[in-house]
Amino acid sequence: MYPDHVDEAFDQAERLRESGNYASARALYLLVLEEWPDYAPAHVGLSVCTLHLGRIEDALSDLRRAVDLDPGNPAYRTDLAHALNTLGRYGEARREMRRARRDRIEGDKAR
């Protein structure tokens, strides 16, 4: 897949996800990640689709990968906290929410 095609595939995956077509969006995110395995937004999109398809543990893994790739992004940590909360892993969820809050504050100070 050429870079322009990867961009197009990601944009199409985003549109499909936003319209609720999670299975098709998930397939496109996987194609994007074959070419760009370290693209955190694709991991987040994949996790949303995977979560909606009922595969919560897999979604959690995708979110952890996004956080690993962009650890200072509070939105990714917040999404991870929500997934952990859904699984009943409340202590981990609270820790991630605290980290997200800290990252948000540090990001605001840096501006």
VMD Tcl script that builds the backbone (N, CA, C; Angstrom):
set m [mol new atoms 333]
animate dup $m
set s [atomselect $m all]
$s set {name element resname resid chain x y z} {
  {N N MET 1 A 0.855 -1.172 0.000}
  {CA C MET 1 A 0.000 0.000 0.000}
  {C C MET 1 A 0.904 1.240 0.000}
  {N N TYR 2 A 0.632 2.166 -0.884}
  {CA C TYR 2 A 1.411 3.402 -0.962}
  {C C TYR 2 A 0.962 4.372 0.121}
  {N N PRO 3 A 1.845 5.308 0.533}
  {CA C PRO 3 A 1.482 6.236 1.615}
  {C C PRO 3 A 0.148 6.940 1.406}
  {N N ASP 4 A -0.122 7.416 0.184}
  {CA C ASP 4 A -1.410 8.076 -0.057}
  {C C ASP 4 A -2.565 7.117 0.188}
  {N N HIS 5 A -2.359 5.863 -0.188}
  {CA C HIS 5 A -3.410 4.873 0.008}
  {C C HIS 5 A -3.606 4.555 1.492}
  {N N VAL 6 A -2.527 4.610 2.250}
  {CA C VAL 6 A -2.638 4.378 3.692}
  {C C VAL 6 A -3.434 5.514 4.323}
  {N N ASP 7 A -3.132 6.747 3.917}
  {CA C ASP 7 A -3.909 7.897 4.408}
  {C C ASP 7 A -5.385 7.735 4.078}
  {N N GLU 8 A -5.654 7.353 2.840}
  {CA C GLU 8 A -7.042 7.171 2.409}
  {C C GLU 8 A -7.718 6.048 3.198}
  {N N ALA 9 A -6.993 4.967 3.429}
  {CA C ALA 9 A -7.559 3.847 4.194}
  {C C ALA 9 A -7.874 4.278 5.620}
  {N N PHE 10 A -6.967 5.066 6.225}
  {CA C PHE 10 A -7.222 5.542 7.585}
  {C C PHE 10 A -8.453 6.445 7.608}
  {N N ASP 11 A -8.530 7.390 6.663}
  {CA C ASP 11 A -9.685 8.294 6.616}
  {C C ASP 11 A -10.986 7.519 6.421}
  {N N GLN 12 A -10.953 6.528 5.552}
  {CA C GLN 12 A -12.144 5.703 5.322}
  {C C GLN 12 A -12.499 4.911 6.583}
  {N N ALA 13 A -11.499 4.385 7.268}
  {CA C ALA 13 A -11.749 3.656 8.523}
  {C C ALA 13 A -12.412 4.572 9.544}
  {N N GLU 14 A -11.932 5.810 9.631}
  {CA C GLU 14 A -12.525 6.771 10.566}
  {C C GLU 14 A -13.995 7.020 10.225}
  {N N ARG 15 A -14.281 7.209 8.936}
  {CA C ARG 15 A -15.673 7.451 8.526}
  {C C ARG 15 A -16.560 6.238 8.839}
  {N N LEU 16 A -16.047 5.056 8.548}
  {CA C LEU 16 A -16.822 3.844 8.833}
  {C C LEU 16 A -17.071 3.687 10.330}
  {N N ARG 17 A -16.036 3.947 11.137}
  {CA C ARG 17 A -16.191 3.847 12.591}
  {C C ARG 17 A -17.239 4.836 13.077}
  {N N GLU 18 A -17.150 6.080 12.590}
  {CA C GLU 18 A -18.098 7.109 13.025}
  {C C GLU 18 A -19.531 6.782 12.620}
  {N N SER 19 A -19.697 6.027 11.521}
  {CA C SER 19 A -21.044 5.655 11.079}
  {C C SER 19 A -21.536 4.359 11.728}
  {N N GLY 20 A -20.677 3.739 12.558}
  {CA C GLY 20 A -21.080 2.530 13.266}
  {C C GLY 20 A -20.783 1.235 12.540}
  {N N ASN 21 A -20.065 1.302 11.435}
  {CA C ASN 21 A -19.707 0.096 10.690}
  {C C ASN 21 A -18.362 -0.408 11.221}
  {N N TYR 22 A -18.407 -0.988 12.411}
  {CA C TYR 22 A -17.191 -1.328 13.154}
  {C C TYR 22 A -16.378 -2.454 12.524}
  {N N ALA 23 A -17.031 -3.449 11.962}
  {CA C ALA 23 A -16.285 -4.570 11.378}
  {C C ALA 23 A -15.472 -4.114 10.167}
  {N N SER 24 A -16.088 -3.329 9.296}
  {CA C SER 24 A -15.365 -2.838 8.114}
  {C C SER 24 A -14.267 -1.861 8.510}
  {N N ALA 25 A -14.568 -0.996 9.458}
  {CA C ALA 25 A -13.555 -0.042 9.927}
  {C C ALA 25 A -12.376 -0.783 10.534}
  {N N ARG 26 A -12.670 -1.801 11.319}
  {CA C ARG 26 A -11.601 -2.574 11.962}
  {C C ARG 26 A -10.674 -3.192 10.921}
  {N N ALA 27 A -11.257 -3.729 9.861}
  {CA C ALA 27 A -10.443 -4.334 8.800}
  {C C ALA 27 A -9.513 -3.301 8.166}
  {N N LEU 28 A -10.007 -2.088 7.955}
  {CA C LEU 28 A -9.163 -1.041 7.372}
  {C C LEU 28 A -8.081 -0.582 8.340}
  {N N TYR 29 A -8.428 -0.454 9.616}
  {CA C TYR 29 A -7.396 -0.082 10.597}
  {C C TYR 29 A -6.272 -1.121 10.604}
  {N N LEU 30 A -6.628 -2.381 10.503}
  {CA C LEU 30 A -5.605 -3.431 10.473}
  {C C LEU 30 A -4.700 -3.296 9.253}
  {N N LEU 31 A -5.277 -2.926 8.112}
  {CA C LEU 31 A -4.461 -2.691 6.912}
  {C C LEU 31 A -3.512 -1.514 7.117}
  {N N VAL 32 A -4.034 -0.447 7.709}
  {CA C VAL 32 A -3.199 0.725 7.990}
  {C C VAL 32 A -2.042 0.328 8.897}
  {N N LEU 33 A -2.334 -0.454 9.920}
  {CA C LEU 33 A -1.303 -0.828 10.890}
  {C C LEU 33 A -0.275 -1.796 10.311}
  {N N GLU 34 A -0.623 -2.493 9.242}
  {CA C GLU 34 A 0.390 -3.311 8.564}
  {C C GLU 34 A 1.495 -2.425 7.996}
  {N N GLU 35 A 1.113 -1.251 7.506}
  {CA C GLU 35 A 2.074 -0.316 6.914}
  {C C GLU 35 A 2.675 0.627 7.952}
  {N N TRP 36 A 1.856 1.053 8.888}
  {CA C TRP 36 A 2.279 2.014 9.914}
  {C C TRP 36 A 2.008 1.421 11.298}
  {N N PRO 37 A 2.796 0.454 11.736}
  {CA C PRO 37 A 2.508 -0.228 13.002}
  {C C PRO 37 A 2.615 0.671 14.238}
  {N N ASP 38 A 3.273 1.798 14.113}
  {CA C ASP 38 A 3.444 2.693 15.259}
  {C C ASP 38 A 2.538 3.916 15.194}
  {N N TYR 39 A 1.462 3.842 14.432}
  {CA C TYR 39 A 0.547 4.972 14.284}
  {C C TYR 39 A -0.535 4.876 15.366}
  {N N ALA 40 A -0.331 5.610 16.448}
  {CA C ALA 40 A -1.216 5.522 17.615}
  {C C ALA 40 A -2.687 5.779 17.289}
  {N N PRO 41 A -3.034 6.794 16.466}
  {CA C PRO 41 A -4.460 6.997 16.178}
  {C C PRO 41 A -5.140 5.777 15.553}
  {N N ALA 42 A -4.405 5.011 14.759}
  {CA C ALA 42 A -5.000 3.798 14.183}
  {C C ALA 42 A -5.235 2.746 15.261}
  {N N HIS 43 A -4.346 2.667 16.239}
  {CA C HIS 43 A -4.551 1.727 17.349}
  {C C HIS 43 A -5.780 2.128 18.165}
  {N N VAL 44 A -5.978 3.431 18.346}
  {CA C VAL 44 A -7.150 3.894 19.093}
  {C C VAL 44 A -8.424 3.577 18.317}
  {N N GLY 45 A -8.440 3.892 17.023}
  {CA C GLY 45 A -9.614 3.573 16.207}
  {C C GLY 45 A -9.912 2.086 16.208}
  {N N LEU 46 A -8.856 1.293 16.084}
  {CA C LEU 46 A -9.011 -0.162 16.129}
  {C C LEU 46 A -9.618 -0.596 17.458}
  {N N SER 47 A -9.163 0.005 18.536}
  {CA C SER 47 A -9.672 -0.378 19.861}
  {C C SER 47 A -11.154 -0.057 20.006}
  {N N VAL 48 A -11.577 1.086 19.467}
  {CA C VAL 48 A -12.995 1.451 19.547}
  {C C VAL 48 A -13.838 0.414 18.806}
  {N N CYS 49 A -13.397 0.052 17.613}
  {CA C CYS 49 A -14.133 -0.952 16.832}
  {C C CYS 49 A -14.152 -2.298 17.548}
  {N N THR 50 A -13.005 -2.688 18.048}
  {CA C THR 50 A -12.881 -3.977 18.724}
  {C C THR 50 A -13.765 -4.017 19.967}
  {N N LEU 51 A -13.820 -2.913 20.695}
  {CA C LEU 51 A -14.676 -2.814 21.877}
  {C C LEU 51 A -16.145 -2.973 21.488}
  {N N HIS 52 A -16.557 -2.280 20.433}
  {CA C HIS 52 A -17.951 -2.367 19.988}
  {C C HIS 52 A -18.306 -3.750 19.453}
  {N N LEU 53 A -17.304 -4.492 19.032}
  {CA C LEU 53 A -17.546 -5.858 18.554}
  {C C LEU 53 A -17.490 -6.876 19.693}
  {N N GLY 54 A -17.367 -6.375 20.935}
  {CA C GLY 54 A -17.436 -7.229 22.113}
  {C C GLY 54 A -16.138 -7.889 22.524}
  {N N ARG 55 A -15.037 -7.466 21.962}
  {CA C ARG 55 A -13.736 -8.069 22.275}
  {C C ARG 55 A -12.959 -7.107 23.179}
  {N N ILE 56 A -13.392 -7.021 24.413}
  {CA C ILE 56 A -12.890 -6.005 25.331}
  {C C ILE 56 A -11.412 -6.188 25.638}
  {N N GLU 57 A -10.977 -7.391 25.883}
  {CA C GLU 57 A -9.551 -7.617 26.190}
  {C C GLU 57 A -8.662 -7.215 25.015}
  {N N ASP 58 A -9.108 -7.524 23.792}
  {CA C ASP 58 A -8.339 -7.124 22.612}
  {C C ASP 58 A -8.306 -5.605 22.484}
  {N N ALA 59 A -9.440 -4.965 22.760}
  {CA C ALA 59 A -9.496 -3.501 22.708}
  {C C ALA 59 A -8.534 -2.900 23.721}
  {N N LEU 60 A -8.470 -3.502 24.877}
  {CA C LEU 60 A -7.561 -3.039 25.920}
  {C C LEU 60 A -6.112 -3.124 25.445}
  {N N SER 61 A -5.775 -4.195 24.782}
  {CA C SER 61 A -4.424 -4.367 24.248}
  {C C SER 61 A -4.103 -3.284 23.219}
  {N N ASP 62 A -5.067 -2.976 22.346}
  {CA C ASP 62 A -4.866 -1.926 21.343}
  {C C ASP 62 A -4.676 -0.566 22.006}
  {N N LEU 63 A -5.448 -0.296 23.047}
  {CA C LEU 63 A -5.310 0.981 23.760}
  {C C LEU 63 A -3.972 1.080 24.473}
  {N N ARG 64 A -3.545 -0.012 25.077}
  {CA C ARG 64 A -2.226 0.002 25.733}
  {C C ARG 64 A -1.123 0.303 24.713}
  {N N ARG 65 A -1.262 -0.234 23.519}
  {CA C ARG 65 A -0.269 0.033 22.471}
  {C C ARG 65 A -0.271 1.521 22.114}
  {N N ALA 66 A -1.443 2.124 21.990}
  {CA C ALA 66 A -1.527 3.558 21.689}
  {C C ALA 66 A -0.870 4.378 22.793}
  {N N VAL 67 A -1.123 4.011 24.045}
  {CA C VAL 67 A -0.513 4.724 25.177}
  {C C VAL 67 A 1.000 4.542 25.157}
  {N N ASP 68 A 1.468 3.343 24.851}
  {CA C ASP 68 A 2.915 3.108 24.759}
  {C C ASP 68 A 3.547 3.981 23.676}
  {N N LEU 69 A 2.837 4.155 22.571}
  {CA C LEU 69 A 3.366 4.945 21.456}
  {C C LEU 69 A 3.327 6.443 21.728}
  {N N ASP 70 A 2.332 6.885 22.486}
  {CA C ASP 70 A 2.165 8.317 22.769}
  {C C ASP 70 A 1.765 8.482 24.237}
  {N N PRO 71 A 2.704 8.225 25.163}
  {CA C PRO 71 A 2.372 8.176 26.587}
  {C C PRO 71 A 1.893 9.500 27.180}
  {N N GLY 72 A 2.182 10.600 26.542}
  {CA C GLY 72 A 1.750 11.887 27.076}
  {C C GLY 72 A 0.390 12.334 26.586}
  {N N ASN 73 A -0.300 11.491 25.826}
  {CA C ASN 73 A -1.605 11.859 25.288}
  {C C ASN 73 A -2.690 11.499 26.300}
  {N N PRO 74 A -3.276 12.502 26.962}
  {CA C PRO 74 A -4.266 12.193 28.001}
  {C C PRO 74 A -5.533 11.534 27.460}
  {N N ALA 75 A -5.883 11.796 26.219}
  {CA C ALA 75 A -7.095 11.180 25.657}
  {C C ALA 75 A -6.938 9.666 25.565}
  {N N TYR 76 A -5.750 9.208 25.189}
  {CA C TYR 76 A -5.522 7.772 25.086}
  {C C TYR 76 A -5.592 7.116 26.461}
  {N N ARG 77 A -5.006 7.768 27.460}
  {CA C ARG 77 A -5.064 7.219 28.823}
  {C C ARG 77 A -6.496 7.205 29.349}
  {N N THR 78 A -7.264 8.236 29.019}
  {CA C THR 78 A -8.664 8.279 29.449}
  {C C THR 78 A -9.449 7.134 28.813}
  {N N ASP 79 A -9.233 6.898 27.522}
  {CA C ASP 79 A -9.893 5.767 26.854}
  {C C ASP 79 A -9.499 4.447 27.507}
  {N N LEU 80 A -8.220 4.318 27.833}
  {CA C LEU 80 A -7.738 3.105 28.500}
  {C C LEU 80 A -8.420 2.943 29.856}
  {N N ALA 81 A -8.548 4.028 30.594}
  {CA C ALA 81 A -9.207 3.975 31.901}
  {C C ALA 81 A -10.659 3.521 31.768}
  {N N HIS 82 A -11.359 4.015 30.757}
  {CA C HIS 82 A -12.755 3.609 30.550}
  {C C HIS 82 A -12.851 2.116 30.214}
  {N N ALA 83 A -11.931 1.634 29.396}
  {CA C ALA 83 A -11.938 0.202 29.062}
  {C C ALA 83 A -11.656 -0.644 30.301}
  {N N LEU 84 A -10.694 -0.220 31.102}
  {CA C LEU 84 A -10.383 -0.947 32.339}
  {C C LEU 84 A -11.582 -0.950 33.277}
  {N N ASN 85 A -12.259 0.175 33.360}
  {CA C ASN 85 A -13.443 0.282 34.205}
  {C C ASN 85 A -14.529 -0.681 33.723}
  {N N THR 86 A -14.702 -0.780 32.409}
  {CA C THR 86 A -15.684 -1.700 31.833}
  {C C THR 86 A -15.389 -3.140 32.237}
  {N N LEU 87 A -14.106 -3.458 32.358}
  {CA C LEU 87 A -13.701 -4.809 32.752}
  {C C LEU 87 A -13.730 -5.012 34.267}
  {N N GLY 88 A -14.103 -3.969 35.014}
  {CA C GLY 88 A -14.137 -4.081 36.468}
  {C C GLY 88 A -12.771 -3.955 37.111}
  {N N ARG 89 A -11.805 -3.469 36.388}
  {CA C ARG 89 A -10.447 -3.305 36.910}
  {C C ARG 89 A -10.302 -1.861 37.407}
  {N N TYR 90 A -11.014 -1.586 38.486}
  {CA C TYR 90 A -11.192 -0.223 38.967}
  {C C TYR 90 A -9.906 0.432 39.452}
  {N N GLY 91 A -9.053 -0.307 40.131}
  {CA C GLY 91 A -7.791 0.260 40.603}
  {C C GLY 91 A -6.921 0.720 39.448}
  {N N GLU 92 A -6.804 -0.123 38.434}
  {CA C GLU 92 A -6.021 0.250 37.250}
  {C C GLU 92 A -6.660 1.440 36.543}
  {N N ALA 93 A -7.984 1.440 36.476}
  {CA C ALA 93 A -8.695 2.542 35.819}
  {C C ALA 93 A -8.423 3.859 36.536}
  {N N ARG 94 A -8.465 3.836 37.863}
  {CA C ARG 94 A -8.184 5.063 38.630}
  {C C ARG 94 A -6.765 5.551 38.383}
  {N N ARG 95 A -5.801 4.620 38.347}
  {CA C ARG 95 A -4.404 5.011 38.090}
  {C C ARG 95 A -4.262 5.677 36.721}
  {N N GLU 96 A -4.904 5.108 35.727}
  {CA C GLU 96 A -4.813 5.691 34.383}
  {C C GLU 96 A -5.496 7.058 34.326}
  {N N MET 97 A -6.610 7.218 35.040}
  {CA C MET 97 A -7.281 8.526 35.072}
  {C C MET 97 A -6.394 9.567 35.745}
  {N N ARG 98 A -5.707 9.172 36.815}
  {CA C ARG 98 A -4.781 10.108 37.472}
  {C C ARG 98 A -3.650 10.495 36.527}
  {N N ARG 99 A -3.126 9.518 35.807}
  {CA C ARG 99 A -2.052 9.815 34.844}
  {C C ARG 99 A -2.564 10.732 33.734}
  {N N ALA 100 A -3.767 10.475 33.260}
  {CA C ALA 100 A -4.348 11.322 32.211}
  {C C ALA 100 A -4.510 12.751 32.710}
  {N N ARG 101 A -4.981 12.896 33.933}
  {CA C ARG 101 A -5.154 14.227 34.519}
  {C C ARG 101 A -3.804 14.924 34.649}
  {N N ARG 102 A -2.793 14.181 35.117}
  {CA C ARG 102 A -1.444 14.741 35.246}
  {C C ARG 102 A -0.901 15.160 33.876}
  {N N ASP 103 A -1.080 14.305 32.879}
  {CA C ASP 103 A -0.605 14.623 31.530}
  {C C ASP 103 A -1.307 15.856 30.973}
  {N N ARG 104 A -2.595 15.974 31.252}
  {CA C ARG 104 A -3.357 17.130 30.777}
  {C C ARG 104 A -2.831 18.402 31.431}
  {N N ILE 105 A -2.578 18.350 32.733}
  {CA C ILE 105 A -2.062 19.522 33.455}
  {C C ILE 105 A -0.682 19.894 32.934}
  {N N GLU 106 A 0.178 18.900 32.767}
  {CA C GLU 106 A 1.528 19.168 32.262}
  {C C GLU 106 A 1.476 19.729 30.848}
  {N N GLY 107 A 0.557 19.232 30.035}
  {CA C GLY 107 A 0.403 19.745 28.677}
  {C C GLY 107 A -0.065 21.183 28.670}
  {N N ASP 108 A -0.976 21.516 29.592}
  {CA C ASP 108 A -1.451 22.895 29.691}
  {C C ASP 108 A -0.338 23.831 30.131}
  {N N LYS 109 A 0.510 23.379 31.045}
  {CA C LYS 109 A 1.622 24.205 31.521}
  {C C LYS 109 A 2.647 24.450 30.414}
  {N N ALA 110 A 2.810 23.477 29.540}
  {CA C ALA 110 A 3.807 23.591 28.470}
  {C C ALA 110 A 3.377 24.590 27.389}
  {N N ARG 111 A 2.104 24.896 27.340}
  {CA C ARG 111 A 1.604 25.827 26.299}
  {C C ARG 111 A 1.791 27.232 26.687}
}
mol reanalyze $m
mol bondsrecalc $m
mol representation Tube
mol addrep $m
